Structure formats: C-alpha cells, structure tokens
Amino acid sequence: MRNAETLRLYPGIAPGSEDWSLSEAESTSNLWDTRIIYNVTDPTLSVFLPDPTLANGTSVIICPGGAFHALSIDSEGIDVARALTKRGITCFVLKYRLVQCQSEDPTRDVARQRNLAAVVAPVVDLAMADGLAAVSWVRKNAAEYSLNPSRIGMLGFSAGGTVTASVAFNYQDNSRPDFIAPIYLAYSWANKGSGVPRDVPPLFALAASDDPLDLAPESVEIYQDWISAGHSAELHLYSTGGHGFGMRRQNLPSDRWIERFTDWMVVRGLLECRSGSD
C-alpha cells in the first residue's frame, strides 16, 4: 500500500464551519484504547494506492466512526485501507467534520452525554456534506488515479456508517456513490431526505447482534428499507463481535468481516480489472 497524499476537500473554510475556532488534535490515551482524531474542521481525503499490478479501477471512500466526536483513524480507517489495497482497491480515508470538543478526551465526553443524538444532530449534515464532496472529488479526479468513475463506493463505521447512509439518501448525479457499505451504523441518526431514491446504490450492511449500543436492529432496518424499495441489499449479522471492532482482532468470526465484504464485491464484479474509461 502506498500513501500518496492528503487532500483538502474545500479550497477555504468548509461551508458551515466559519465560526469554528478549535484545532484538529490527536489522542492515543483514551477510553477507546486506540488512536483517535478529533476537532476536525478542515475535511480531508488521505489517498492509499494499491500496487499498480493489482489495481482494478475500483475505489472506496472509508469513513471511520467515533460518535461524531472523534475518528477511530486506524482500525476503522488506515488499517481498512491497508487490507483493501491488497485487493487492488484504491482507498480514500475521509476525515469529516465532528462535534467541537472543549476537552482533550472526546471519548469521555461521549460517555458523559445523556442525549448523544441531540448533541450530534447539528453536525450530521455537515459530515454528510463532506461525504458528498468526497464522492464528487474522487469522480472528478478519477482519471488521475486510473479509476473507473462508475465504481466509487463508500464504507463507513458507526457514525461513519451514518455519513455513508446519509450520502446514499441525498446525492446529486456527481456525488452518487456506486455502492455503499455501512458497518454497525447508527441509522437513526442518518439524514434520510425524502426517502430511498429510485436509483439508490447497492447496499452491503453488517453488524454484531451483541452490539452494546443496540445498533444491530438499525442494520436490519436499512436492509429492509432497501429491499422494500426493490433495491439490491446484503446483510450480515454476527452473534458476537460487539461494537467498534473494525480491523481489531478478537479471535471471533467477526474478525473476517472484510472477507465477506470483498466476497460481495466479487459477486458484483467490482474486483475485476477495468480501465477508468469504462
């Protein structure tokens, strides 16, 4: 895997964040026991390129989770990119806007919230805008990376799954993802616009039944919404795995979730080598 560059999504201040004053920060000592990024005010895409001999023209925008307070940038971001580039997929890890945290430990801020949904609601649309801008950017610049502009997907975890689902409800022609994969998403937080669009992209959804945040039913709900509207969908529910597993190893079947995702991609022809001009 080659980390090519990090790109800003907006030429100036991200629209809607003009009055934000806090600076992006990183923490490695927190309740989640992982490296996190927080106070994102300048959304970016970090590009991870596969070996040119493996590249197949498919790209995935990866949206890490973190309750819209932080981004689990490794196990739900860079480590996912590392695995997918081995299958020839070009990956873009998205840092989207988050709740502005006054403390130096947003994980404790999340734990203290009594009404987390109300706290994150104002930022969901801003994060969705970043997701839409990311799809548009990748499509506009597909030729530069030898990508097929009709094979641009989104893969999001937890709050990143909320971003992914929101994009799938609210895209324009240039910002429509060609497939989406929300993993243990918080579907109740998503901006569902005016309902499932007629040309909504195919869905791959996955979660664990023992998710302590009780999010497994929300993966069932998005699956049912797709199926009820007559669209392609696949759903996987593990009996165990918890929440936020990403690429963490737990010695459980859920450790191999990414294999189920790439199996689905194979069935859809997304891992076949095709030029960006197709």
C-alpha positions as CSV (number, residue, x, y, z in Angstrom):
1,M,0.0,0.0,0.0
2,R,1.3,3.4,-0.9
3,N,0.1,6.5,0.9
4,A,0.1,9.1,-1.9
5,E,-1.1,12.3,-0.4
6,T,-3.7,14.1,1.8
7,L,-6.1,16.4,0.0
8,R,-8.3,19.1,1.3
9,L,-11.9,18.9,0.3
10,Y,-12.6,22.6,0.3
11,P,-10.4,25.4,-1.0
12,G,-11.1,27.6,2.0
13,I,-13.1,27.2,5.3
14,A,-15.6,24.4,5.0
15,P,-19.1,25.9,4.5
16,G,-21.0,25.9,7.7
17,S,-17.8,26.0,9.9
18,E,-17.0,29.6,9.5
19,D,-17.2,30.3,13.3
20,W,-15.3,27.2,14.5
21,S,-12.2,28.0,16.4
22,L,-10.8,24.8,17.7
23,S,-7.9,23.0,16.0
24,E,-7.7,19.3,15.0
25,A,-5.9,17.2,17.6
26,E,-4.9,13.5,18.2
27,S,-5.2,11.3,21.2
28,T,-3.6,7.9,21.9
29,S,-4.7,7.7,25.6
30,N,-8.5,7.4,25.9
31,L,-11.4,5.2,26.9
32,W,-11.4,3.6,23.4
33,D,-7.8,2.5,23.7
34,T,-6.9,3.5,20.2
35,R,-5.5,6.4,18.3
36,I,-8.2,9.0,17.5
37,I,-8.5,12.3,15.7
38,Y,-10.9,14.9,17.0
39,N,-12.0,18.5,16.4
40,V,-11.8,18.1,12.6
41,T,-12.6,21.4,11.0
42,D,-10.8,21.0,7.7
43,P,-12.1,17.8,6.0
44,T,-9.5,15.8,4.0
45,L,-9.1,12.7,2.0
46,S,-6.0,10.6,2.5
47,V,-5.2,8.5,-0.6
48,F,-3.9,4.9,-0.3
49,L,-2.9,3.3,-3.6
50,P,-2.6,-0.4,-4.4
51,D,0.3,-1.9,-6.2
52,P,-0.1,-0.9,-9.8
53,T,0.0,-4.6,-10.8
54,L,-3.1,-5.2,-8.7
55,A,-5.1,-2.0,-9.3
56,N,-8.6,-2.8,-10.7
57,G,-10.1,0.7,-11.0
58,T,-12.4,0.4,-8.1
59,S,-12.2,2.9,-5.3
60,V,-13.7,3.1,-1.7
61,I,-14.1,6.2,0.4
62,I,-13.6,5.0,4.1
63,C,-15.4,6.9,6.8
64,P,-14.1,6.0,10.3
65,G,-16.5,6.1,13.3
66,G,-16.4,7.7,16.7
67,A,-19.9,9.0,17.7
68,F,-19.2,12.2,15.7
69,H,-16.8,13.2,18.5
70,A,-13.7,11.5,17.1
71,L,-12.4,9.3,14.3
72,S,-11.0,5.9,15.0
73,I,-8.5,6.6,12.3
74,D,-6.5,3.3,12.4
75,S,-8.8,0.3,12.9
76,E,-11.7,1.9,11.0
77,G,-9.6,3.9,8.6
78,I,-6.0,3.3,7.7
79,D,-6.0,-0.5,8.6
80,V,-9.1,-1.0,6.4
81,A,-7.3,0.8,3.5
82,R,-4.3,-1.5,4.1
83,A,-6.5,-4.6,3.7
84,L,-8.4,-3.3,0.7
85,T,-5.4,-2.1,-1.3
86,K,-4.2,-5.7,-1.2
87,R,-7.3,-6.5,-3.3
88,G,-6.4,-3.8,-5.9
89,I,-8.8,-1.2,-4.5
90,T,-7.7,2.5,-4.3
91,C,-8.8,3.9,-0.9
92,F,-9.6,7.4,0.3
93,V,-9.8,7.8,4.1
94,L,-12.2,10.6,4.9
95,K,-11.8,12.9,7.9
96,Y,-15.2,14.5,8.1
97,R,-16.3,17.3,10.5
98,L,-17.1,16.4,14.1
99,V,-18.7,17.9,17.2
100,Q,-16.3,20.5,18.6
101,C,-14.9,19.2,21.9
102,Q,-13.6,21.5,24.6
103,S,-11.8,18.7,26.5
104,E,-8.8,16.7,25.4
105,D,-10.6,13.4,25.7
106,P,-13.7,13.3,23.5
107,T,-14.3,9.6,24.4
108,R,-15.1,10.8,28.0
109,D,-17.3,13.5,26.5
110,V,-19.3,10.8,24.7
111,A,-19.6,8.7,27.8
112,R,-20.9,11.6,29.8
113,Q,-23.6,12.6,27.3
114,R,-27.2,11.9,28.4
115,N,-28.7,12.7,24.9
116,L,-26.0,11.9,22.4
117,A,-28.4,12.0,19.5
118,A,-29.3,15.7,20.2
119,V,-25.6,16.6,20.6
120,V,-24.5,15.2,17.3
121,A,-27.6,16.2,15.3
122,P,-26.2,19.6,14.2
123,V,-23.0,18.1,12.8
124,V,-24.6,15.2,10.9
125,D,-25.5,17.3,7.8
126,L,-22.0,18.9,7.8
127,A,-20.4,15.5,7.8
128,M,-22.8,14.3,5.1
129,A,-21.8,17.4,3.0
130,D,-18.2,16.2,3.4
131,G,-19.1,12.7,2.3
132,L,-20.9,14.1,-0.8
133,A,-17.9,16.4,-1.6
134,A,-15.6,13.3,-1.3
135,V,-17.6,11.3,-3.8
136,S,-17.6,14.3,-6.2
137,W,-13.9,14.9,-5.8
138,V,-13.0,11.2,-6.5
139,R,-15.3,11.1,-9.5
140,K,-13.9,14.4,-10.9
141,N,-10.3,13.2,-10.4
142,A,-10.8,9.5,-11.3
143,A,-8.6,9.7,-14.4
144,E,-5.6,10.9,-12.4
145,Y,-5.7,7.7,-10.3
146,S,-6.8,5.4,-13.2
147,L,-10.1,4.8,-11.5
148,N,-13.4,3.8,-13.0
149,P,-15.8,6.7,-12.3
150,S,-18.7,4.2,-12.1
151,R,-17.1,2.1,-9.4
152,I,-16.8,4.6,-6.5
153,G,-18.1,3.2,-3.2
154,M,-18.4,4.3,0.4
155,L,-17.6,2.2,3.5
156,G,-18.4,3.7,6.9
157,F,-18.3,2.5,10.5
158,S,-20.8,3.5,13.2
159,A,-21.1,7.3,12.8
160,G,-19.2,6.9,9.6
161,G,-21.9,4.5,8.6
162,T,-24.4,7.3,9.4
163,V,-22.4,9.5,7.0
164,T,-22.5,6.8,4.3
165,A,-26.2,6.2,4.6
166,S,-26.9,9.9,4.6
167,V,-25.0,10.3,1.4
168,A,-27.0,7.5,-0.2
169,F,-30.2,9.4,0.5
170,N,-29.1,12.9,-0.6
171,Y,-26.7,12.7,-3.6
172,Q,-26.8,14.5,-6.9
173,D,-25.6,12.9,-10.1
174,N,-21.9,13.7,-9.5
175,S,-22.0,12.7,-5.8
176,R,-23.8,9.4,-6.1
177,P,-21.8,6.5,-4.7
178,D,-22.0,3.4,-6.8
179,F,-22.2,1.1,-3.8
180,I,-22.3,1.6,0.0
181,A,-21.3,-0.5,3.0
182,P,-22.4,0.8,6.4
183,I,-20.9,-1.3,9.2
184,Y,-22.7,-1.3,12.5
185,L,-24.2,2.1,11.6
186,A,-26.3,4.4,13.7
187,Y,-29.1,4.5,11.1
188,S,-31.4,6.5,13.4
189,W,-29.0,9.5,13.1
190,A,-28.9,9.5,9.3
191,N,-30.4,12.2,7.2
192,K,-32.9,10.2,5.1
193,G,-34.0,13.1,2.9
194,S,-37.3,12.3,1.2
195,G,-36.9,8.5,1.4
196,V,-35.0,5.9,-0.6
197,P,-34.1,7.3,-4.0
198,R,-35.2,5.4,-7.1
199,D,-31.6,4.7,-8.2
200,V,-30.1,4.2,-4.7
201,P,-26.8,2.3,-4.8
202,P,-26.5,-1.4,-3.8
203,L,-26.1,-2.0,-0.1
204,F,-23.8,-4.2,2.0
205,A,-24.6,-3.9,5.7
206,L,-23.0,-5.7,8.6
207,A,-23.1,-5.7,12.4
208,A,-22.9,-7.8,15.6
209,S,-26.1,-8.9,17.5
210,D,-24.4,-8.3,20.8
211,D,-23.5,-4.7,19.9
212,P,-23.7,-3.0,23.3
213,L,-25.2,0.2,21.7
214,D,-28.1,-2.0,20.4
215,L,-27.3,-1.0,16.8
216,A,-27.8,-4.4,15.2
217,P,-31.6,-3.7,14.6
218,E,-30.6,-0.5,12.7
219,S,-28.6,-2.5,10.2
220,V,-31.7,-4.7,9.8
221,E,-33.8,-1.5,9.3
222,I,-31.6,-0.1,6.5
223,Y,-31.6,-3.6,4.8
224,Q,-35.4,-3.7,5.0
225,D,-35.7,-0.2,3.6
226,W,-33.6,-1.2,0.5
227,I,-35.4,-4.5,0.0
228,S,-38.9,-2.9,0.4
229,A,-38.0,-0.4,-2.2
230,G,-36.9,-3.1,-4.6
231,H,-33.1,-2.5,-4.4
232,S,-30.1,-4.8,-4.1
233,A,-29.0,-5.4,-0.5
234,E,-27.0,-7.9,1.5
235,L,-27.0,-8.1,5.3
236,H,-24.6,-10.0,7.7
237,L,-25.2,-10.2,11.5
238,Y,-22.6,-11.9,13.7
239,S,-23.8,-13.3,17.0
240,T,-20.8,-11.8,18.7
241,G,-18.4,-9.1,17.9
242,G,-19.6,-6.1,19.9
243,H,-19.3,-2.6,18.6
244,G,-16.4,-0.7,17.0
245,F,-14.4,-3.8,16.1
246,G,-13.2,-2.5,12.7
247,M,-9.9,-4.3,12.0
248,R,-9.3,-5.2,15.6
249,R,-8.5,-8.9,16.2
250,Q,-10.9,-10.5,18.8
251,N,-10.5,-14.2,17.7
252,L,-14.1,-14.2,16.6
253,P,-15.7,-14.8,13.2
254,S,-16.4,-11.1,13.0
255,D,-12.6,-10.7,12.5
256,R,-13.2,-11.8,9.0
257,W,-16.0,-9.3,8.1
258,I,-13.8,-7.7,5.5
259,E,-13.7,-11.0,3.6
260,R,-17.5,-11.0,3.4
261,F,-17.4,-7.5,2.1
262,T,-14.9,-8.4,-0.6
263,D,-16.9,-11.6,-1.4
264,W,-19.8,-9.3,-2.1
265,M,-17.6,-7.0,-4.3
266,V,-16.5,-10.1,-6.3
267,V,-20.1,-11.1,-7.0
268,R,-20.8,-7.5,-8.2
269,G,-17.8,-7.5,-10.5
270,L,-16.1,-4.8,-8.6
271,L,-12.8,-6.5,-8.3
272,E,-12.4,-7.2,-12.0
273,C,-9.7,-5.2,-13.7
274,R,-11.3,-2.4,-15.8
275,S,-9.8,0.8,-17.1
276,G,-11.0,4.2,-15.8
277,S,-12.6,4.9,-19.2
278,D,-15.2,2.1,-18.9
